[in-house]
Amino acid sequence: MKTRMPSAVSPAVSGELLHYINSSKLLPGDILLCTDPDSPVSKAIRRATQSRYSHAAIFIGNGGFVEAVGSGVRRFLIDSTAVRNPENVRFLRLKDTVPNARSLAEGAGRKAENYVARRYWVPGAVAARVPGVNLKRRGKFFCSQLVAQAFREFASSV
């Protein structure tokens, strides 16, 4: 389910190389996983989830993603984004062996757009690691829940 990071290396800026993300290599429904290695919140999320990534978003096409952050669910463009370390970013794509993979992924991307302007759900994000907690709360999302819910809702509608 993983793909290499679509990027290009820039000339040095302040002695550092930057890797620009090229969205033309992405397909609707691709999932972005990323982390900020210096952020205390990101560190706490990675520690709690035992993952190297602390954030998830879903690609909707034309350089755009949908994500859930503290201010709520929003769209953002990735084409002007660069990272210092490409190891902090990973893209996932459904394998072609999954039945109807492309239509499922594209449908999940469209479903995610329906959540824009919904509120962020801090208690849900915190409780996500607690076994048995019901994360089906309508109207509020945390990042990985938003991505999973978009796939789940579209899959159940077809």
Secondary structure as GFF3:
##gff-version 3
##sequence-region A 1 158
A	DSSP	beta_strand	2	3	.	.	.	ID=ss1
A	DSSP	beta_strand	7	9	.	.	.	ID=ss2
A	DSSP	beta_strand	19	21	.	.	.	ID=ss3
A	DSSP	three_ten_helix	23	25	.	.	.	ID=ss4
A	DSSP	beta_strand	31	34	.	.	.	ID=ss5
A	DSSP	alpha_helix	40	49	.	.	.	ID=ss6
A	DSSP	beta_strand	55	61	.	.	.	ID=ss7
A	DSSP	beta_strand	64	69	.	.	.	ID=ss8
A	DSSP	beta_strand	72	77	.	.	.	ID=ss9
A	DSSP	beta_strand	82	83	.	.	.	ID=ss10
A	DSSP	three_ten_helix	86	88	.	.	.	ID=ss11
A	DSSP	beta_strand	89	92	.	.	.	ID=ss12
A	DSSP	alpha_helix	101	113	.	.	.	ID=ss13
A	DSSP	beta_strand	119	120	.	.	.	ID=ss14
A	DSSP	alpha_helix	122	127	.	.	.	ID=ss15
A	DSSP	beta_strand	140	141	.	.	.	ID=ss16
A	DSSP	alpha_helix	143	157	.	.	.	ID=ss17
###
